[in-house]
Amino acid sequence: MMERDEGKDLIASDRVEGTAVYRPDGEKIGKINHFMVGKRNGRVEYAVLSFGGFLGLGAEHRPVPWEALDYDTALEGYVLSAEEDTLKASPTIRDNERPDWDRAYAAQIYGYWGVPY
């Protein structure tokens, strides 16, 4: 197995998936299920967060622009500054749904979270 040489500002992709997501007060609200990378620019565009459920069943998946997350070294996880109502009303990806990750969808997601696209 190849050893990962992570620095202070880098993290291996397999360590991001499953990482906890917290509110600013430190309350755990979910985890990163996976993330979406631009094919041409190689940039992480979204984290698809997973909330609730049991053993992966019944979980809600919500795309969040990567820029809306901040890594907190003390928590060893990401922080999303969002009120519970904002989170509950955010765009959701259903289990049987395959969104078009096109510009219109991006504008909707980024606009909802107030992140420039």
Residue, then its C-alpha position, 0 to 999 in steps of 0.5 A: m500500500m502506498e504511503r500518504d505523505e500529507g502535509k499541514d494543508l493537504i489530506a488524502s481523499d480517502r480520509v475526507e470521506g467519513t469525516a465528521v461535520y460539526r456546527p460552530d458550537g461543536e455539535k456533530i451534525g453529520k459526515i462527508n459521504h463523498f465529494m465531487v471533483g471537477k473533471r477538467n479543473g480538478r477542484v473539489e466543488y461539493a461535499v455531499l453530506s450525510f445526515g441521520g439514518f442507521l447503517g447508511l439506511g434512511a440517511e439524507h444527502r445534501p450537497v454543500p459547496w466545498e467553500a462553505l466548510d472550514y476544517d477545524t483541527a481541534l475537532e478533526g472535522y469540518v464546520l458548517s455554519a448553518e442554522e438547523d432550519t437552513l440545513k433542513a431546508s437545503p437541497t436534498i439528493r434522494d437515494n434514487e436520484r441522480p442530479d445533473w451536476d450542471r451549471a444550473y444545479a450548481a447555481q442553485i446549490y451555491g445560491y442556496w448556501g450564499v457562496p459565489y459560483 
